[in-house]
Amino acid sequence: MAIECLVLGAGQMVGKSCVVVTVAGKRIMFDCGMHMGYADARSFPDFSLITRADEGGFDSAISCVIITHFHLDHIGALPYFTEVCGYSGPIFMTYPTKALAPLMLEDYRKVKDQRGDEEKFTSDHIIKCMDKVTTVDIKQTVHVGEDIQICAYYAGHVLGAAMFHVKVGDASMVYTGDYNMTPDRHLGAAQINHLALDLLITESTYATTVRDSKYAREREFLKVVHKCIYRGGKVLIPAFALGRAQELCILLDDYWERMNLKVPIYFSAGLTIQSNMYYKTFIGWTSQKIKDSSAIKNAFDFKHVCSFKPSMIHDPGPCVLFATPGMLTGGFSVEVFKHWAPSEKNLVTLPGYCLAGTLGHKLMSGKATTVDLDKDTRIDVRCQIHQLSFSPHTDAKGIMDMVGYLSPKHVILVHGEKPKMAALKGRIESELSIPCWFPANGETVIIPTAQWVKIEASNALLNSHNNSNLHDFSTQNMLLPTQGETVVEGFIMMEKGKKAKAVHKDELLASLSLEENKVHFAYCCPVKVQSLEQMATKELSAGTLAGMELDEQWLVLLFMKLKENIHSTSVVMGSDHLSIGSFKIYRCLKDKCCHRVGKLADPEEPRAYFCCSWTKEDEKLAWRVLSIIKD
C-alpha cells in the first residue's frame, strides 16, 4: 500500500493550496484555494488532473474535502469546485472557518466584480457551498465512511485554523495548512499530539527565515507608525479583514491608550467590524490571555478604532488606515494607495507575506518610483514603503521544530518558494534523516507505507515464550502486550482459502512432514595441566580430588569453575560431560582429534583436552565458556 500525493496548488509557490491524497482507493482533498496574483485560469487549481469516473464525476473521485482555514488561498476555489464543477460530497472545516469564510469569499467576489474580471462564482454559489459543510471541533474525531477518520488540531495562524490528522486504514498523515508555532496577542501557538505518521505535508512559506522576537517586531512597527503621524503623514496598512488586522488593532489600540494619542485609526469598511463580532463569538479559539480577560474587557472592543468612509480619503491631517484587501491586490486598499503614494510624508506598511504578481510584492522587491496599475494608470511612488514580518506563518525554526516533534517517516513541503524549499529539504534530510520532497503543481509523489495484517497465532507459539508482559488469550488466539512491546518469533503459514496463521517452528515442521536439522560447531580445547594441589578449590580439597577418577577430577573442577562465572542453574553435570544449553563438554582422550586446530607452543608441556560442541544459537555462550576453560 502507498500514499499518492497529487499537488494541484501551492507546489513550489505560495497560493491556491490544494493537495489530493489517495490511499487504498480513498481520495482526500486538502484545501481548495485560489491564487491572488492571477486573474486567469492559473488562479484556480487544475481539477482536470483528478482521475474520476465519467458517470459519478467528482463525487465518485473525491471521498471528502478538508479546509484548514478561511484565507482565500486555501478556500477561494471551493464554491467553484462545488457549484460549478459539481462536487457535492463531504466537506469539513472548523466552526469559525465556516462562519468567516462567506465574508472572505463575498469580499473577493465583489473585488473581482469591481475590476471587471470574469466571475468564477456568485453570491448564491457561496451560500449553497457553505450549506454542504460539516463543522468539526478541535480534537474531535470524525469518521467518513468505514475507512477514513479525521481529527483537527489547533494551528494558530488565524481564528479557526486547524491542522488535520487523517487515517485511512493503517496509513497515517498530517496536513498542516498554515500554522504558527509562536503565540501572538490574539491567538495561541499551534498544538498537536505526538502521532505516528507515515507522511507530514507542511507549509514552508518562511522556509529559510528565522524571525526576530515578537516584541522587537512590535516595537519597530510602532516606531515607524508613530514617526509618520508625528510628521503629519498618513499610514496605509493593506491587510485582509481577518487575522493580522485584529492583531495590529490590539497592538495600536493599546499603544494609543498608553501614549494618549488622538490621531484616528480607521477601518476601511464594515467587513472588519463585522468580523470582530465573530472574534467575540469564538473567544474560546483565541489566546489564553484574551480568554482570561474577556470577562472584564473584550480585547476586540477597540476604543481608538472607527470606520472609514471613501469620502475621507482627502481629509487633511494624520491618520492610520487599515484597508482591504491585503497585498494591494485591488479593491479599496489600491484606491487609497493611488491618492496617498505620491506624498513623501505618507507611509505604506506591509505587515505580512505578499504573493508574486501583486502590487504589494512589487513594492517589497525594491525602491519602486512608479508602478503601473493597468495600461491607463501609472502611479508615482514617493511615500515610504515599510515591510514588517507580522505574518501568522511559522518561520524556519518553527517548521523544523514541528517536523522534529512529529518525526514522520516522510515529509512533503508545499506553500513555499522553490529555492527556499530546496534549502529546507536539505536541512530536514541532513539534520533529521527524514526523506523530503517539494513537488511542483501537477506532480505526484508516491510514499510507501507499512501495512498491518491481522493474523491468528497458535497456542504453541504463545506458550513457547515465557514473557511476563504477555497475556495469552488462547480462546481468542490473541497476543496482548500489557507493557511495552515484545518480539515473538515464529513462522507465518498461508494456505489457500485459509486465514494466515503464526505458528511455532515445531508445528511448521510437523505440518510439512520435515525433521529439524541443526548445524553444530566443535572444538577440542587444550588446557595446561597442573598438580592436584594447585587445582584444588575451597569447596574441593586435594584429598577429595585424589579419590576420583582422572576424567571425573577434570569435570568436577571445571564444573566448579563454571558455576563461579555462569549462573549456577545453567550448568548441568552428567556422568561423563558438562552441558550448558546446547554447549557440551567431554574429556577427550584421543591422541589425534579431528577437532584440534593449531600447534602447541611446547609439545612436551603436559596438557588435557576437552571436546566441546554447540549450535548456532549458543555461539556467544560458547566463546565465553571456552575462554573460562582456557583460563
N, C-alpha and C positions, 0 to 999 in steps of 0.2 A: 504494500500500500504506500502511496506517496501523496504529498500535498502539491497541487499545481497552483501556482500563484501568477495570475494574469494581471498585469498593471495596465489599467486603462487611463489613469491620470496620476499626476504627481510623480511620474517616473523621471528622475534626473531633472526635476523642475519643481517649483513651488506653485501650486494652483491645481484646480479641478481634481481633487483627491478622489480616486476610485480604484479599488483593488478587488478583483474577483478571485476567490479561493475555492478550489474544487478538491473535495476529499470523499472518497468512497461513493462517488456518484452524487454527492450533495454539493451544491454551489452557493456560497455566501458572498454577497456584495458588501464590501465595507466602504461606506461613504459614496456620495453621488454628487460631486461638486462641479463648479464651473470655474473658468479662468477669467479673472477680471481684466487681464491685459489684452484680450482679443474680443472682437465683435463678430467674427465669422464662425465657421464650423469648428474651428480649433478651440473655441471657448467651452465646448462640451466634450465629455468622453466619447470615444468611438464605440458605441454599443453594438455595432455590426460585428465586432470581433468576438462577441459572446456566441459560442456554439449553442444553437437552440433548435428544438423540434419545430418544424413548419406549422404543425397543427396547433400545438399548445402555446407557441410564442414564448415570450419571456417568462410567463408564469410557470411553464414546464422547465425552463432553463435555469431559473434562479429560485433557490429554496427560501431565501429571505434576504432582506436588505437591512443593514445596521448603520445608523447615522450617529457619529460621535458627538457633534455639536452643531450649533446654528450658523456658523460662519458660511458665507456663500461658496467658498472654495471647498466646502465639504457637503453642502446640501443644495447648492444653487441649481443643479440639473435634475433634482428629484421630481418636481412637478412635470417636467418634460418627459422623464422616464415613465412615470405612472400614467399620465393623462394623454400623452401623445404617442409614446411607444407602446403603451397598453399593459404595463405591468400592474397587477392587482394583488400580488401575493403579500406575505407578512412584511411589515416594516417596523423596526424597533428603534426607539430613542428615549432619552430620559424625559421626565415631566417638564423641566424648564426648557429643554430644547424644543419640545412640541409647542410650548406656549410662545416662545420668542421667534421661532423660525418663520411663521407667517409675516411678522413685522419686517424681517430682513428681506424676505422674498418679494413682498409687495413694494418695499422701498426700491429694490433693484429693478423691478418691473417698471416702476414709474420713471426711473433714470433712463432706462432703455427707451421708453416711450418719448421722453423729452428730447433725447438725442436723435430720434428718428430711426433707431436701429430696428432690425427685424425682431418681431415679438415671438419669443420661443414658447411662452405660456401666458395664460390670462389670470386675472384675479380669481375667476371661477375654478380654474385648474388648481390653484393653490389651496383653495378651500377643500375641494374633492380629494386632493392628495393627502392633506392632513387628516381627513376622515378615515384614511386607511391605516393610520399609525397606531401601534400599540406601545404604551409607555412602560418603562421599567424604572425601578429604583436602584440605588447603589447596593451592591452585593446581593441583589435578588437574582436567583437562578430561574431562567425561563426555558422551557422545553419547546422545541419546534419539531413537531412530528416525533418519531421514536428515536432518532439518531443524533439530533443536534441539541446541545444545550449551551446557553449563553449567560454570561454574568458580567454586569457593569461594575467598574471601579472608578473612584473619584480621580479626575485628571487635572483639576485646577484649570488653568488656561482661561476659560470663560465660564459664566454661570451655566451649570448643567452639563459641562463637558465630561465625557466618560471614555475610559479605555475599556475594551471588551475582550473578555476571555471566552473563547469558543472551543467546545469539544465536539468532535464528530467521531463516534466510536472511541478508539484509543488515541486518536490524534488530538493534540492539544496545542492551541496557538493563542497569542495575544496580538491584537491590533490596537495601537496606542491612540490613533488620531493625533491631535495636537495636545501636548501636556506641558506642565510647568513643575519643575522639581523644587521651586522656591516659593514660599508663600508671599503674597503681597498684601496691600491694605484692605482688599475686599474678598480675596479668595485664599483658600488653603493650598498647600502643596499636594502633588499627586500622591495617591496611596494605593497600593496593590499588595495582595498576598504573595508569598513566595510560592510559585507554581512550577510544576514540572512541565516544561514546554518543549515541543518539537520545533516551534517556529515563533519568533518575535518579529512583527512588522512595525517598525518605529519611524516616526518623523525624524528629519535631520535638517531642519531649517537653519539652525546655527551649528552646523557640524564641526566647525573649526574655531568658533568664537567662545571665549571664556569672558563673561561679563564682569564688570566691576560690581562692588557691593550695591545693593538696592539703595542704601542711604546716600551713597556717593552720587548715584544717578539722579535721585530726587533733588539733592542739593544743587546739582548742575542745572537741572530743568528750572527750578525756582529762581536760580540766579539769572539765567538768560531772559526769563519772562519778566522778572522784576526790573531788570535793566532796560528792557524795551519800553515798558509802560512808564517808567520814570522819565524817559526822554520824550514821552508823549506819543509813542508809537502804538500800533495795533498788532495784536498777536493772533495769527490764524493757526489753529490746531486741527488739521484734517484727521478725523477719527471716525471709525464706524460707531454707530449709535449704541452698540452694546459691547461692553468689555473695557477697553482702555479709557473710554470716555468716563465711565464711573470711577475707575481707579484714579485718574488725574483730577476729576472733580473733587473727590475726597481730599486729595493732596492740596489742591489750590484753596478749597473752602477752609481747610484748617489753617493754611498759611495766611490767608486774608484775615482770618479772625485774630491770629496772633500778632500780625503786623498792623492791624487796624486800617487796612487798605479800603478805599472807597471806589476804586476802579471797577466797573461792572464786568462780570463774567457771564457770557451768553451761551445758550444752546441755539443752534441754527433752526431747529424745527421741533415740533411736538413729539417726534419719534422717541427721543431720548427721555423726555419727560414721561412718556407712556411706558417706556421700558423700565424706568425706575420703579414704577408700580409693581412690575413683576419681580424686581430685585427684592422689594419689601415682602412680596408674597412668598418667595422662595428663600427666605432668610437662612433657612437650615442648610443651604448649599454654599453659604459664604464662609468667610474665615471665622475662626473661633473668637477672635476679638470682637468682631461685629455681632456675632450671635450673643456674646456675653453682655454687650452694652445695649442691645436692641430694646430691652425693657425700659431703659432710661431715655435713650435717644436713637432714633433710626439714622444710620450713617448716610442714607440716601435722601434725607431731607436737607437739601443744600440751602444754607442761609444766604449765600452770596451769588447764587446762580439763578439766572432768569432766562426767559425765552427771547429770541431774537427774530425780528421781522425783516424781510428783504428790503424794505424801505429804509432801514437803519444803516445800510452799507456805507453811505456817505456822511453819516453823523460825525461831527468833529470830536476830538478828544481820544484818549487811550481806551482800550478795552481788550478783553481776551474772548475769543470766539471759537467754540467747538463747532465745526461744520462737517456734515456728512456729504458724501461717503469718504472713508479713509483712502489713502494712497493718491488722492486727487484724480480719481478715475472718471469724474464727471459730476453732474448734479450741482448742488449749491456750493460745495467747497471750491469747485473750479470757478464758479461765478464770482465768488468773493476774491479768489486769487487774482482774477483779471483786474480788479479795481485796486487791490492793495499791493500787488507785487511791484509796481513802478516806484514806490516810495522807499527811500533808504531808511526811514525811521521804523518801518514795519518789520515784522518777523514772521516767518513760516517755520513752525517746528513740527517735524515728522516723528511721531512717538514710537513707531514700530517698523516692521518689515514692509517694503514696497516691492510689488511684483515687477519684473521686467516688462517693459511696454507701457507702464503707467507714467503719468506726469510726475508723480512722487519719486519714482525711480530715476527719471531724468535729472531731477533737481539734486538727488543724493549722489549721482555719479560724478559730479564736478560743478564748477562755478559756471552755471548757465547764465549768459547775459540776455538771451532771448529764447523763447520757446514758441513753437507753432502748435496751437491747439487744433487747428484744422487748416485747410488750404486758404481760408479767408481771414484767419485770426492769428496774429503774431503779438506776443506779449513781451515787453521789456521787463527783465527781472533785475531790479535794483535792491530789493528787500534782502534782509538777512535770511539765510537758509540754515536751519539747525536740526541735526538729527540726533535723537536720543533713543537708546535701546530700552524702551518701555514695553517691548514685545512680550506677550504672555507665553512665548515658547521657551522651552528649556534650552540651556546652552550646551556646549560640547561636554563639559564635566557632568551635567545632569544626564545626558544620553549615556555616557559611559557608566555612570552610577546605576542607571536603570538596567542596562544590559548586564552589568556585573552582578546585580542583585538577583535578577530573574534567571541568569545563567542558562539561556535556551540552547538547544542543540544547533540551531541555525538562526541567522538574522538577515532580514531584508530591510534595506533603507529606502524610504520614499520621502516625498515632500522636502526636497533639498536641491542645491545646485551641484551639478555633476563634479566639478573639480574638488569641492569640499566633501562631497560624499565619498569620493575615492580616497581622500586622506583619512576620513573616519573609518572606512572599511579596513584600511591598513592598520589602524590602531586596534580595532576590535579583534582582528585576526592575530596580531603580534602580541598584544597585551593580555587578551582574554582567551586566545586559542579557540575562537568560535568562527566557523565558516560564515562569510558575509557576502551579500550581493546588493547591487543597486541598479536594477533593471530600468531600461528606458520604457517609455509608453509603447504599448503594443507587444512587449516581450513577456515571455512566460518563464518562470523559474520553477523547476521541479525539485521538491525537497523530500528525501527519503524519510520514512518514519518506521518505528518498531510496531509490529502488530502482535497483540496479545491473543492467544488462543486458549480457550478453556478446554482442559482435558481431564480425564479421570486418572486417579492414582490408586494402585493396588495396595492392599493392606500390608503385603510383604515388604513393599518399598518403604512405606511409612514406618513400619515396626523395626526396620533394619537400622534406622537412625535414632539413636538414643540421645535426643536433644531436648533439654528442659524447656526450650522456647516453643515446642510444638505441642499442639493438642491433636490427637488422632480421632477424628470423627469418622470412624470406619463405616458407619452406616451410610454416610453421605459421600464417601470417597473424597474427603476434603482435607487439605493441609492448611491449618490456620496459624500463622505466626502470632504469638501474643506479645512479643517484644523484639524489636529489631527485625533482622532478616536471617534466614538460614539457607544453606545450599544443600539440596538433596540430589544425590547422583543416582541416575538410573538410565533406562532406555525408553524411548517413545516408540510404541508399536502402532502402526497404522495399517489396518486391514480393510480391504474393500468392503464397503457397506457398513462398517462399524466405526464408532467414535474412537478417536485417538486416545491411547492409554499409556501412562507412565508405569513401568514395571521394574522389579528388581532383576539384577543380572541372572540370577538362578532361574527365574521364571522365563526369561527370554531364551536361555539355553534349552530349557526343557521343552518350550513350545516349538523350538526349531530342531529338536532332537540332536543337539550338539553337546559335546563334553567340553569342560573348561580346560584350556591349556595355558600354562604359565611358563614364563621364561625365568630360569633360575641362574643365579650367579654363584661362583665358587672360588675360594682362595685358600690355599694351605699356608697358614701363617706361622713363621718361625718365632720361637720365644727362647731367650737366653736362659740357661739352666743355672740355678743357684742351689746352695745347700738347704736342707730342711730347716735348719736353724734360721737362715736368712729369710726363708719364705714363710715362716710361722707368723701368725697374726695374734691379736689379742684374744680372739674367740677360739683359735685353734693353736694348741701348743705343738712343739716339735714332737713330743711323745705321742700325741694323738695322731698326728700325721703318719708317724712311723708304723702304726698298727694298721695302715690301709694299703691296698694295692697301689702300684705306681700310677696307673691311669686314674684311679679314684682320687689320689692325692692332688693331681693337677686340676681335675674338675672341681674338687671342693675348694681349693684355693682360688680358682677363677670365679667360682660361684660367689664367694665372699667378696671378692674384689668388685664384681659387677653389681652386687647389692648396694655397695657403698656409693656407686656412681650413677646407678639407674634405679628407678622406682622398684622397690623390693618385690612387689607383687607381679612385676612383669617378667622376672627371671624365674624360669622353671627348671628344676634339676631332674633329669631322668636317670635311668640305670647306667647308661653309657654316654650321655650327652647333656648339654645345656640348650635351652631354647628361649628365645625372646621374640614373640610373634613368629614370623616365618624364618627368622635367623636361627640356624642350628650350628652347634659347636661339638666336634668329635675329636678325641685324641688320635692323631694319625701315627701309625707305627710302620708305614711303608718306607722302604729305603728310597724309592723313587715314586713321587706322587705327581700325577699329571697337572695338579692344581698349584704346584710350586713354581714360582717365577723368580728370575734373578739369581745372582750368585751371592754366597755368603762372603762377608769381609774376611772372616777367619774360619776356614772349614774345620779346623781342629777344635774350635771352641764348642763346648757341649751345648746342645740345643734340643728343645722339644718342639713338636709340630702339632698344630690344631687345624683340622679341616673345617672350614666354615662355608655355609651356603645360605642364600637368601633370595627373595623375589624382588621385583622392581619396586613395589610399593614401600618396601622397608630399606630402600637404598641409603637414606640418611642415617637411619639407625645402624646399618651395617658398618659404615665408616666410623661411627662413634665407638662401637664395640671393638672393632679391630684396633682402634687407637688405644683403648684400655688394655687389650690383650698384649700389644707390643710394649706397653709401658711397664 
